[in-house]
């Protein structure tokens, strides 16, 4: 059996996933819509998709089984809720939402409808996170008591162009998006390996001094002037996690924009831009080659024409040795990938979950644990670093009410 997917938003990121959804054996049709109809039409024609919808409402009123949301980051919560209430399974780009109330409403809707919700967090599949997850499962870390996640992406390296492309004439209003409201690449890489969650946080925000109109509270639609923020989280069961979200930083984010460190009682792992090491009490092992990814397409490919050159490396990187690519459908062999080999796994896990009626790895409960801590961290920064508690919605239930399913066979079955 197969499903049909409607993609919402035809910007710089969506084209990577329309292609993968179209290639997937569990998908029969892929449609697209955008607030700018010409962008939807261009993507539809370029990739030979199955047509466009005039707007989001028309897509929800159609017979598509699922929607995949690739819109501006602060719009996700409301769109996800509308789609779930319309009976559609949902794949959402990050973040899950920008308020606790939106997150709670999404979890309630998933629980009530039994529909699939998945947040497309790339760091869950980041080679460093996969490596750490395997080391933890083997017991090699001992007890992990401290971890770090950094999303170090300088505005100068492609973000100005990206915000202008998505935000139009008023792009500076949205380019001031608070760093800690986009926390899932850093938090998700840590908590994607550790079976725990954050329970409290103290965060320091750094007010911007560039003076170019971005991160200017008078311009910002978010009333935000933080361009960098550092948060220290207390973790359930003991231990801590430090998270950095940086938008003004002298660092080569085009080489590696997310990086991680894990310290355990028996072993530790540390990552820099080009070097990754596993360490024990006996010595140091360079594991960089295990985590290295190779290009899967040319950075000059026409599908990347609207992407700033500094951002294109994120859209072309494939699997690492540490990835289990054997579980993916054969149709993905040789297909473009991105964000350190995560795109194939993201698309396959969503389709498989919908077809099987199973919970995807980054389901609503996991997505909340990747997202809400950043929301509370931003609140802490606004309050001078005050230590604040973080709510938790619990573990995902073992089962949900049975929603209308596309079938019982694995979507990636050969």
C-alpha positions as CSV (number, residue, x, y, z in Angstrom):
1,X,0.0,0.0,0.0
2,X,1.1,3.6,-0.5
3,X,0.2,7.1,0.7
4,X,-0.1,10.5,-1.0
5,X,1.7,13.5,0.4
6,X,1.0,17.2,0.1
7,X,4.1,19.5,0.7
8,X,3.4,22.9,2.2
9,X,6.0,25.4,1.2
10,X,8.2,25.3,-1.9
11,X,11.2,27.2,-0.6
12,X,14.9,26.3,-0.4
13,X,14.4,23.1,1.7
14,X,11.3,21.5,0.3
15,X,12.7,20.4,-3.0
16,X,15.1,18.0,-1.2
17,X,12.1,16.1,0.3
18,X,9.7,16.3,-2.6
19,X,12.3,14.4,-4.6
20,X,12.8,11.8,-1.8
21,X,9.0,11.3,-1.2
22,X,8.5,10.9,-5.0
23,X,11.2,8.2,-5.1
24,X,9.9,6.3,-2.1
25,X,8.0,3.0,-2.8
26,X,5.5,3.8,-0.1
27,X,4.4,7.1,-1.8
28,X,2.0,7.2,-4.7
29,X,1.6,11.0,-5.3
30,X,3.4,14.2,-4.2
31,X,1.6,17.6,-4.5
32,X,2.9,21.0,-3.4
33,X,1.5,24.4,-2.4
34,X,3.0,27.7,-1.5
35,X,1.9,31.2,-0.7
36,X,3.8,32.2,-3.8
37,X,2.1,30.0,-6.5
38,X,4.9,30.4,-9.0
39,X,7.3,28.7,-6.6
40,X,5.0,25.7,-6.3
41,X,4.5,25.5,-10.0
42,X,8.3,25.7,-10.6
43,X,9.0,22.9,-8.2
44,X,6.2,20.8,-9.6
45,X,7.5,21.2,-13.2
46,X,11.1,20.7,-12.3
47,X,10.6,17.4,-10.5
48,X,7.6,16.0,-12.3
49,X,5.4,16.0,-9.2
50,X,1.7,15.4,-9.3
51,X,0.3,18.9,-9.3
52,X,-0.2,21.9,-7.1
53,X,-2.9,23.1,-4.8
54,X,-3.9,26.8,-4.8
55,X,-3.5,27.0,-1.0
56,X,-3.1,25.1,2.3
57,X,-6.9,25.0,2.9
58,X,-7.4,23.3,-0.5
59,X,-4.8,20.8,0.3
60,X,-6.4,19.9,3.6
61,X,-9.8,19.5,1.9
62,X,-8.3,17.1,-0.7
63,X,-7.7,13.4,-0.4
64,X,-4.0,13.5,0.4
65,X,-3.1,11.2,3.3
66,X,-0.4,13.3,4.8
67,X,1.1,16.8,4.7
68,X,4.8,17.8,5.0
69,X,5.3,21.3,6.3
70,X,8.3,23.4,5.2
71,X,7.2,26.9,6.1
72,X,8.6,29.7,8.2
73,X,9.7,28.3,11.5
74,X,7.3,30.2,13.7
75,X,4.3,29.0,11.7
76,X,4.6,25.3,12.3
77,X,2.4,24.9,15.4
78,X,-0.8,26.3,13.9
79,X,-0.3,24.5,10.5
80,X,0.3,21.2,12.2
81,X,-2.8,21.5,14.4
82,X,-4.9,22.4,11.4
83,X,-3.6,19.4,9.4
84,X,-4.1,16.9,12.3
85,X,-7.7,18.2,12.8
86,X,-8.3,17.7,9.1
87,X,-7.3,14.1,9.4
88,X,-3.9,14.3,7.8
89,X,-0.7,12.7,9.0
90,X,2.0,15.3,9.5
91,X,5.7,15.7,8.9
92,X,6.9,19.1,10.2
93,X,10.3,20.8,9.7
94,X,11.8,22.1,12.9
95,X,11.0,23.5,15.3
96,X,7.8,21.8,16.6
97,X,6.3,25.1,17.7
98,X,7.3,28.3,19.5
99,X,5.1,28.0,22.7
100,X,4.3,25.5,25.3
101,X,0.6,25.8,24.5
102,X,1.1,24.9,20.9
103,X,3.3,21.9,21.8
104,X,0.6,20.7,24.3
105,X,-2.1,21.1,21.7
106,X,-0.2,19.0,19.1
107,X,0.4,16.2,21.6
108,X,-3.3,16.2,22.6
109,X,-4.3,16.1,18.9
110,X,-1.9,13.2,18.1
111,X,-3.2,11.3,21.2
112,X,-6.9,11.9,20.2
113,X,-6.6,11.2,16.5
114,X,-4.0,8.4,16.4
115,X,-2.4,10.1,13.4
116,X,1.3,10.1,12.8
117,X,3.3,13.2,13.7
118,X,7.0,13.4,13.1
119,X,9.3,16.4,13.5
120,X,12.1,16.3,10.9
121,X,15.1,16.8,13.2
122,X,18.3,16.2,11.2
123,X,20.5,15.8,14.3
124,X,18.8,12.7,15.4
125,X,20.5,11.1,12.4
126,X,23.7,13.1,12.6
127,X,26.7,10.7,12.5
128,X,27.9,12.0,15.8
129,X,24.6,11.3,17.5
130,X,24.3,7.8,15.9
131,X,27.9,7.1,17.0
132,X,27.1,8.2,20.6
133,X,23.8,6.3,20.6
134,X,25.7,3.1,19.7
135,X,28.4,3.7,22.3
136,X,25.8,4.3,25.0
137,X,24.0,1.1,24.0
138,X,27.2,-0.9,24.3
139,X,28.0,0.5,27.7
140,X,31.2,2.1,26.6
141,X,30.4,5.5,28.1
142,X,29.6,4.2,31.5
143,X,27.3,6.8,32.9
144,X,27.0,9.9,30.8
145,X,26.9,12.9,33.2
146,X,27.6,15.8,30.9
147,X,27.0,16.6,27.2
148,X,27.2,19.5,24.9
149,X,25.4,20.4,21.7
150,X,26.3,23.4,19.5
151,X,24.5,24.9,16.5
152,X,27.1,27.3,15.3
153,X,25.8,29.0,12.2
154,X,27.0,32.5,11.5
155,X,24.6,34.9,9.8
156,X,27.3,35.9,7.3
157,X,27.5,32.3,5.9
158,X,24.2,32.2,4.0
159,X,21.6,33.2,6.5
160,X,21.1,36.8,5.2
161,X,20.3,35.4,1.7
162,X,18.1,32.7,3.2
163,X,16.0,35.1,5.2
164,X,15.7,37.5,2.4
165,X,14.5,34.7,0.1
166,X,11.9,33.5,2.5
167,X,10.9,36.8,4.1
168,X,10.8,39.2,1.2
169,X,11.0,43.0,1.7
170,X,10.4,42.7,5.4
171,X,13.1,40.0,5.9
172,X,14.9,41.8,8.7
173,X,11.8,41.5,10.9
174,X,12.1,37.7,10.8
175,X,15.9,37.3,10.6
176,X,15.9,38.4,14.3
177,X,14.3,35.0,15.2
178,X,15.6,34.2,18.8
179,X,18.3,31.6,18.7
180,X,16.9,29.5,21.5
181,X,13.6,29.2,19.7
182,X,15.4,27.1,17.1
183,X,17.1,24.7,19.5
184,X,16.5,21.3,18.1
185,X,19.7,20.8,16.0
186,X,21.7,21.2,19.2
187,X,19.4,19.7,21.8
188,X,18.2,16.9,19.4
189,X,21.7,15.8,18.8
190,X,22.3,15.3,22.5
191,X,18.9,13.9,23.6
192,X,18.8,11.9,20.4
193,X,21.5,9.8,22.0
194,X,20.7,10.0,25.7
195,X,17.4,8.5,27.1
196,X,16.6,11.5,29.3
197,X,15.1,15.0,29.2
198,X,15.7,18.5,30.6
199,X,14.1,19.5,33.8
200,X,15.5,23.0,34.4
201,X,17.6,25.6,32.7
202,X,19.6,28.8,33.2
203,X,20.4,30.7,30.0
204,X,22.4,33.8,29.1
205,X,21.6,35.7,25.9
206,X,24.2,37.9,24.2
207,X,22.7,41.1,22.8
208,X,23.8,41.8,19.2
209,X,26.2,44.7,18.4
210,X,26.5,44.5,14.6
211,X,24.1,47.4,14.1
212,X,22.8,46.3,10.7
213,X,19.1,46.2,11.5
214,X,19.1,42.5,12.3
215,X,18.6,41.5,15.9
216,X,17.2,45.0,16.5
217,X,14.3,45.0,18.9
218,X,12.6,47.9,17.2
219,X,12.7,46.0,13.9
220,X,12.2,42.5,15.2
221,X,8.8,40.9,15.0
222,X,9.9,38.8,18.0
223,X,11.2,41.8,20.1
224,X,14.5,40.1,20.1
225,X,18.1,41.4,20.2
226,X,19.9,38.2,21.2
227,X,22.1,36.8,18.4
228,X,23.9,34.2,20.6
229,X,22.7,32.3,23.6
230,X,24.2,29.6,26.0
231,X,22.0,27.5,28.2
232,X,22.9,25.0,31.0
233,X,20.2,22.3,31.5
234,X,19.7,20.0,34.4
235,X,18.8,16.5,33.1
236,X,16.4,14.0,34.6
237,X,18.2,11.4,36.6
238,X,21.2,13.6,37.2
239,X,23.8,15.3,35.0
240,X,23.8,18.3,32.8
241,X,23.7,19.5,29.2
242,X,25.1,22.7,27.8
243,X,23.6,24.1,24.6
244,X,25.0,26.8,22.4
245,X,22.9,28.6,19.7
246,X,25.2,31.1,17.9
247,X,24.4,33.4,14.9
248,X,27.5,35.6,15.2
249,X,30.5,33.4,15.5
250,X,33.9,33.0,13.8
251,X,33.5,29.4,12.9
252,X,33.2,27.5,9.5
253,X,29.6,26.5,9.8
254,X,29.6,25.5,6.1
255,X,32.0,22.6,7.2
256,X,29.9,21.5,10.2
257,X,27.1,23.5,11.7
258,X,26.1,21.1,14.5
259,X,28.7,19.5,16.8
260,X,28.5,17.5,20.0
261,X,30.4,16.3,23.1
262,X,29.5,13.5,25.6
263,X,31.4,12.8,28.8
264,X,30.9,9.5,30.7
265,X,32.5,7.8,33.6
266,X,34.3,5.3,31.3
267,X,34.5,7.1,27.9
268,X,34.0,10.4,26.2
269,X,33.4,11.7,22.7
270,X,34.4,15.2,21.3
271,X,33.8,16.8,18.0
272,X,35.3,19.9,16.2
273,X,34.7,21.2,12.7
274,X,36.9,18.5,11.0
275,X,38.0,16.1,13.8
276,X,36.1,13.7,16.0
277,X,37.6,11.6,18.8
278,X,36.6,8.8,21.1
279,X,38.5,8.8,24.4
280,X,38.9,6.4,27.3
281,X,41.2,6.2,30.3
282,X,43.7,4.3,28.0
283,X,43.9,6.9,25.2
284,X,42.4,8.7,22.2
285,X,41.0,7.2,19.0
286,X,40.4,9.4,16.0
287,X,37.0,8.4,14.6
288,X,36.6,11.2,12.0
289,X,36.5,8.7,9.1
290,X,33.5,6.9,10.7
291,X,31.5,10.1,10.7
292,X,32.7,11.6,7.5
293,X,30.1,12.2,4.7
294,X,30.6,12.6,1.0
295,X,28.8,14.7,-1.6
296,X,25.7,13.1,-3.2
297,X,25.2,15.8,-5.9
298,X,26.8,18.9,-7.3
299,X,26.5,22.1,-5.4
300,X,25.6,23.7,-8.7
301,X,22.6,21.4,-9.3
302,X,19.6,23.4,-10.5
303,X,17.5,22.3,-7.5
304,X,19.9,24.4,-5.4
305,X,19.7,27.5,-7.6
306,X,17.8,29.5,-4.9
307,X,20.1,28.4,-2.1
308,X,23.0,30.6,-1.0
309,X,26.4,29.0,-2.0
310,X,27.5,29.0,1.7
311,X,24.5,26.8,2.6
312,X,24.7,24.3,-0.2
313,X,27.0,21.8,1.6
314,X,24.2,21.1,4.0
315,X,22.0,20.0,1.1
316,X,24.4,17.5,-0.6
317,X,26.1,15.5,2.2
318,X,25.4,11.7,2.2
319,X,25.7,8.8,4.5
320,X,28.6,8.1,6.9
321,X,30.1,4.7,7.7
322,X,28.3,4.8,11.0
323,X,24.9,4.9,9.3
324,X,22.9,1.8,8.6
325,X,21.9,2.7,5.1
326,X,21.0,-1.0,4.4
327,X,17.5,-0.4,5.9
328,X,16.6,2.2,3.3
329,X,14.6,1.5,0.2
330,X,16.6,0.6,-2.9
331,X,15.1,3.5,-4.7
332,X,17.3,5.9,-2.6
333,X,20.6,4.4,-3.8
334,X,22.4,7.3,-5.5
335,X,19.7,9.8,-4.6
336,X,20.6,13.3,-3.3
337,X,20.9,13.5,0.5
338,X,21.7,16.2,2.9
339,X,22.5,17.4,6.5
340,X,25.1,14.8,7.1
341,X,23.1,11.9,5.6
342,X,19.9,12.6,7.5
343,X,17.4,13.3,4.7
344,X,17.0,9.7,3.5
345,X,16.3,8.5,7.0
346,X,13.9,11.3,7.7
347,X,11.8,10.7,4.6
348,X,11.8,6.9,5.1
349,X,11.0,6.9,8.8
350,X,8.0,9.2,8.2
351,X,6.5,7.2,5.4
352,X,7.2,3.9,7.2
353,X,5.5,5.2,10.3
354,X,2.4,6.3,8.4
355,X,2.1,3.1,6.4
356,X,2.6,0.9,9.5
357,X,0.7,3.0,12.0
358,X,3.8,3.1,14.2
359,X,5.5,5.9,16.1
360,X,8.4,7.5,14.3
361,X,11.6,8.1,16.2
362,X,11.0,11.8,16.6
363,X,7.4,11.6,17.5
364,X,5.4,14.3,19.2
365,X,6.6,13.4,22.7
366,X,10.3,13.3,21.6
367,X,9.8,16.5,19.6
368,X,8.5,18.3,22.7
369,X,11.7,17.3,24.6
370,X,13.8,18.6,21.7
371,X,11.9,21.9,21.5
372,X,10.3,23.1,24.8
373,X,13.7,23.3,26.6
374,X,14.8,26.0,24.2
375,X,11.5,28.0,24.6
376,X,12.1,28.0,28.4
377,X,15.8,28.8,27.9
378,X,14.8,32.0,26.0
379,X,12.5,33.0,28.8
380,X,15.4,32.4,31.2
381,X,17.7,34.7,29.1
382,X,15.0,37.4,29.1
383,X,15.0,37.1,32.9
384,X,18.7,37.5,33.4
385,X,19.5,33.8,33.5
386,X,17.0,32.8,36.1
387,X,16.8,29.1,36.6
388,X,13.4,27.9,35.4
389,X,11.7,24.5,35.5
390,X,10.9,22.7,32.3
391,X,7.6,20.8,31.9
392,X,7.7,17.3,30.4
393,X,4.9,15.6,28.6
394,X,6.1,12.1,29.4
395,X,7.2,9.2,27.2
396,X,5.3,8.4,24.1
397,X,2.5,5.9,24.7
398,X,3.0,2.3,23.6
399,X,0.1,2.6,21.3
400,X,-2.4,5.2,20.0
401,X,-6.0,5.0,18.7
402,X,-6.0,3.4,15.3
403,X,-6.2,6.0,12.6
404,X,-7.1,5.4,9.0
405,X,-4.0,3.6,7.7
406,X,-2.6,3.2,4.2
407,X,-1.6,-0.4,4.9
408,X,0.2,-2.9,7.1
409,X,3.4,-3.6,5.1
410,X,6.6,-1.8,5.8
411,X,6.9,1.2,3.4
412,X,10.5,0.4,2.7
413,X,9.8,-3.3,1.8
414,X,11.7,-4.3,-1.3
